[in-house]
Amino acid sequence: MPEAANVPRPLAGPERGAETGTRARVARLILEQGPITASALGERLGLTPAAIRRHLDNLTGEGMVEARDARPQGGRRGRGRPARVFAITEAGRDAFVHAYDDLATSALRFLAETAGPGAVGDFARSQVADLERRYKPLLDAVPPEQRVRLLAEALSNDGYAATAGRAPAPGGGDQLCQHHCPVAHVAAEFPQLCEAEIEAFARLLGTPVRRLATIAHGDGVCTTHVTPRGDDGADGGGHAPATTSARRTAGGGSQHH
């Protein structure tokens, strides 16, 4: 095929706006569901193979997404070429606006220097308290087994692109995945933000939870394991702290959602 055939023709007017809007939808779906195949993207968005290829080529060229070989199911690689999946890059994640970044980081550094590290934790808990106040009536109104799913929906409405499902780890439980974190860059320096959030999740769900992976530490997804109610003395108040070993066991959390 001649090289010129691969060059998209210039767009103008409403057609250009529609093209840009669809490309943003492709990027958003990769952020929320990735890594994901081109065929799965096309099916979810109702796009032809040629259209989805065009958007993926443009997003890849812009550094927003990257193509990689899919991990073999069950650790076994089948015959033929491995399936290709598309995942969001750090630059692509940055395009989905981070709420604070430089200004917030500078403010928290100043707070830590002038009032001590404990003040950062107090600030983080005060920020999460508003989220907890808004979510608690919603979660209290449903049976405990529905709370993880409802928490994921509430987080998605607040821009965290969250999903919920059964945990793949032995012992059962649920898994909550946040595919986007508006404060990831800030939390990389101030983990108190993540700690306050996980403490709130434990209180809202009424059972211990454990953070397995975080975007702030370079993982693809913030992954939280929710202990089945009644296990480990779950009484609605405790939570297990996140550990480096737990994050490594999670494998970055990018495959579980």
C-alpha positions as CSV (number, residue, x, y, z in Angstrom):
1,M,0.0,0.0,0.0
2,P,1.4,3.4,-0.9
3,E,2.7,5.4,2.0
4,A,0.3,8.3,1.2
5,A,-2.7,6.0,1.8
6,N,-1.8,5.9,5.5
7,V,-1.9,9.7,6.0
8,P,-5.3,10.9,7.2
9,R,-6.8,13.6,5.1
10,P,-7.2,17.0,6.7
11,L,-10.5,17.6,8.5
12,A,-12.5,20.8,8.9
13,G,-15.6,22.1,10.6
14,P,-18.0,19.7,12.4
15,E,-16.2,16.6,11.0
16,R,-13.0,17.6,12.7
17,G,-14.9,18.1,16.0
18,A,-16.5,14.7,15.7
19,E,-13.1,13.1,14.9
20,T,-11.5,14.7,18.0
21,G,-14.4,13.7,20.2
22,T,-14.3,10.1,19.1
23,R,-10.5,10.0,19.6
24,A,-11.0,11.3,23.2
25,R,-13.6,8.5,23.8
26,V,-11.1,5.9,22.6
27,A,-8.4,7.3,24.9
28,R,-10.9,7.3,27.8
29,L,-11.9,3.7,27.3
30,I,-8.3,2.6,27.1
31,L,-7.7,4.5,30.4
32,E,-10.6,2.8,32.1
33,Q,-10.4,-0.7,30.6
34,G,-6.9,-1.1,29.3
35,P,-4.9,-2.9,28.3
36,I,-7.5,-3.7,25.7
37,T,-7.4,-5.0,22.1
38,A,-8.4,-3.0,19.1
39,S,-11.3,-5.3,18.3
40,A,-12.7,-4.9,21.8
41,L,-12.4,-1.1,21.5
42,G,-14.2,-1.1,18.2
43,E,-17.1,-3.3,19.6
44,R,-17.5,-1.1,22.7
45,L,-17.6,2.1,20.7
46,G,-19.4,0.9,17.6
47,L,-16.4,1.7,15.3
48,T,-15.2,-0.1,12.2
49,P,-11.8,-1.8,12.2
50,A,-10.5,0.9,9.9
51,A,-11.8,3.7,12.1
52,I,-10.4,2.3,15.3
53,R,-7.1,1.7,13.6
54,R,-6.9,5.3,12.5
55,H,-7.6,6.6,16.1
56,L,-5.1,4.2,17.6
57,D,-2.4,5.2,15.1
58,N,-3.0,8.8,15.9
59,L,-3.0,8.3,19.7
60,T,0.1,6.1,19.4
61,G,1.9,8.8,17.3
62,E,1.0,11.4,19.9
63,G,2.4,9.3,22.7
64,M,-1.0,9.0,24.4
65,V,-1.2,5.2,24.2
66,E,1.2,2.3,23.5
67,A,0.8,-1.1,22.0
68,R,2.2,-4.2,23.7
69,D,1.9,-7.9,23.5
70,A,-1.0,-9.3,25.6
71,R,-0.1,-11.5,28.6
72,P,-0.8,-15.1,27.8
73,Q,-3.8,-16.6,29.7
74,G,-2.7,-19.0,32.3
75,G,0.9,-18.4,31.6
76,R,0.8,-20.3,28.3
77,R,1.5,-18.7,25.0
78,G,-0.5,-20.1,22.1
79,R,0.5,-20.5,18.5
80,G,1.0,-17.6,16.2
81,R,1.6,-14.0,16.9
82,P,0.5,-12.8,20.4
83,A,-2.5,-10.5,20.6
84,R,-1.7,-6.8,20.7
85,V,-3.3,-4.7,23.4
86,F,-3.3,-0.9,23.9
87,A,-2.5,0.8,27.2
88,I,-2.5,4.4,28.3
89,T,1.0,6.0,28.7
90,E,2.0,8.4,31.4
91,A,1.6,11.3,28.9
92,G,-1.9,10.0,28.1
93,R,-2.7,9.9,31.8
94,D,-1.4,13.4,32.2
95,A,-3.9,14.6,29.5
96,F,-6.7,13.7,31.8
97,V,-6.3,16.7,34.1
98,H,-4.5,16.3,37.4
99,A,-6.3,18.6,39.9
100,Y,-3.4,20.0,41.9
101,D,0.1,19.0,40.8
102,D,2.8,21.7,41.2
103,L,0.8,24.2,43.3
104,A,-0.5,21.5,45.7
105,T,2.9,19.9,46.0
106,S,4.4,23.2,46.9
107,A,1.7,23.9,49.4
108,L,2.1,20.6,51.1
109,R,5.8,21.0,51.3
110,F,5.3,24.3,53.0
111,L,2.8,22.8,55.4
112,A,5.2,20.0,56.3
113,E,8.1,22.4,56.8
114,T,6.2,24.8,59.0
115,A,3.8,22.6,60.9
116,G,5.5,19.2,60.7
117,P,4.8,16.0,58.7
118,G,1.7,15.2,60.9
119,A,0.0,18.3,59.6
120,V,0.0,16.7,56.1
121,G,-1.8,13.7,57.4
122,D,-4.3,15.9,59.1
123,F,-4.9,17.8,55.9
124,A,-5.3,14.6,53.9
125,R,-7.9,13.2,56.3
126,S,-9.8,16.5,56.2
127,Q,-9.9,16.3,52.4
128,V,-11.1,12.8,52.4
129,A,-13.7,13.6,55.1
130,D,-15.8,15.5,52.5
131,L,-15.8,12.5,50.2
132,E,-16.7,10.2,53.1
133,R,-19.6,12.4,54.1
134,R,-21.0,12.4,50.6
135,Y,-20.6,8.6,50.0
136,K,-21.8,7.3,53.4
137,P,-25.5,7.8,53.0
138,L,-25.4,6.1,49.6
139,L,-23.5,3.1,50.8
140,D,-25.5,2.8,54.1
141,A,-28.7,2.5,52.0
142,V,-27.7,-0.7,50.3
143,P,-26.8,-4.2,51.5
144,P,-23.1,-4.7,52.4
145,E,-22.5,-7.0,49.4
146,Q,-23.4,-4.1,47.0
147,R,-21.3,-1.5,48.6
148,V,-18.0,-2.1,46.7
149,R,-19.9,-1.7,43.4
150,L,-21.7,1.4,44.5
151,L,-18.4,2.9,45.8
152,A,-16.8,2.3,42.4
153,E,-19.8,4.1,40.8
154,A,-19.5,7.1,43.2
155,L,-15.7,7.3,42.6
156,S,-16.2,7.2,38.8
157,N,-18.7,10.1,39.1
158,D,-15.9,12.0,40.8
159,G,-13.4,11.3,38.0
160,Y,-11.6,8.2,39.3
161,A,-12.7,5.9,36.5
162,A,-13.3,3.1,39.1
163,T,-14.4,-0.5,38.6
164,A,-15.3,-3.3,41.0
165,G,-15.3,-7.1,40.7
166,R,-14.4,-10.3,42.5
167,A,-10.8,-10.5,43.8
168,P,-8.6,-13.0,41.9
169,A,-6.5,-13.6,45.0
170,P,-7.0,-16.7,47.2
171,G,-9.4,-16.0,50.0
172,G,-12.0,-14.3,47.9
173,G,-13.3,-10.8,48.6
174,D,-13.7,-7.9,46.2
175,Q,-11.3,-5.8,44.2
176,L,-11.7,-2.0,43.7
177,C,-9.7,-0.5,40.8
178,Q,-9.3,3.2,40.2
179,H,-7.9,3.7,36.7
180,H,-7.4,7.4,37.2
181,C,-6.1,9.5,40.1
182,P,-6.5,13.3,39.9
183,V,-3.7,13.7,42.5
184,A,-1.3,11.0,41.5
185,H,1.7,13.3,41.1
186,V,1.1,14.9,44.5
187,A,0.5,11.5,46.2
188,A,3.8,10.3,44.8
189,E,5.6,12.7,47.3
190,F,2.9,12.6,50.0
191,P,1.5,9.1,50.5
192,Q,-0.6,10.4,53.3
193,L,-3.2,11.2,50.7
194,C,-3.5,7.5,49.7
195,E,-3.4,6.4,53.4
196,A,-6.3,8.7,54.3
197,E,-8.3,7.5,51.3
198,I,-7.8,3.8,52.2
199,E,-8.8,4.5,55.8
200,A,-12.1,6.1,54.5
201,F,-12.8,3.1,52.2
202,A,-12.5,0.7,55.2
203,R,-15.0,2.8,57.2
204,L,-17.4,3.2,54.3
205,L,-17.4,-0.5,53.4
206,G,-17.4,-1.7,57.0
207,T,-14.6,-4.3,56.5
208,P,-10.8,-4.2,56.3
209,V,-9.2,-3.2,53.0
210,R,-5.7,-3.4,51.6
211,R,-4.1,-1.3,48.9
212,L,-2.2,-3.5,46.6
213,A,-1.0,-1.0,43.9
214,T,-1.1,2.7,43.3
215,I,-0.7,4.9,40.3
216,A,1.3,7.3,42.4
217,H,4.0,4.6,42.8
218,G,4.1,3.9,39.0
219,D,1.5,1.1,38.8
220,G,-1.1,1.2,36.0
221,V,-4.1,1.2,38.4
222,C,-4.8,1.9,42.1
223,T,-5.9,-1.6,43.2
224,T,-7.6,-2.2,46.6
225,H,-8.5,-5.6,48.0
226,V,-11.7,-5.7,50.1
227,T,-11.8,-8.4,52.7
228,P,-15.0,-10.5,52.8
229,R,-17.2,-9.4,55.7
230,G,-16.7,-11.5,58.8
231,D,-13.0,-12.4,57.8
232,D,-10.1,-11.2,59.8
233,G,-12.3,-9.7,62.5
234,A,-14.0,-7.3,60.2
235,D,-16.0,-5.0,62.3
236,G,-16.3,-1.9,60.2
237,G,-13.3,0.0,61.5
238,G,-10.0,-1.6,60.6
239,H,-7.9,-1.7,57.6
240,A,-4.6,-3.4,56.7
241,P,-1.9,-1.1,55.6
242,A,-0.5,-1.2,52.1
243,T,2.9,-2.8,51.8
244,T,5.6,-2.9,49.1
245,S,5.4,-6.7,49.0
246,A,1.7,-6.6,48.5
247,R,2.1,-4.1,45.6
248,R,4.6,-6.4,43.9
249,T,2.4,-9.4,44.4
250,A,-0.4,-7.4,42.6
251,G,1.9,-7.1,39.6
252,G,1.0,-3.4,39.2
253,G,-2.7,-4.1,39.3
254,S,-3.1,-3.3,35.6
255,Q,-4.6,-6.6,34.7
256,H,-7.3,-6.7,37.3
257,H,-10.5,-4.6,36.9
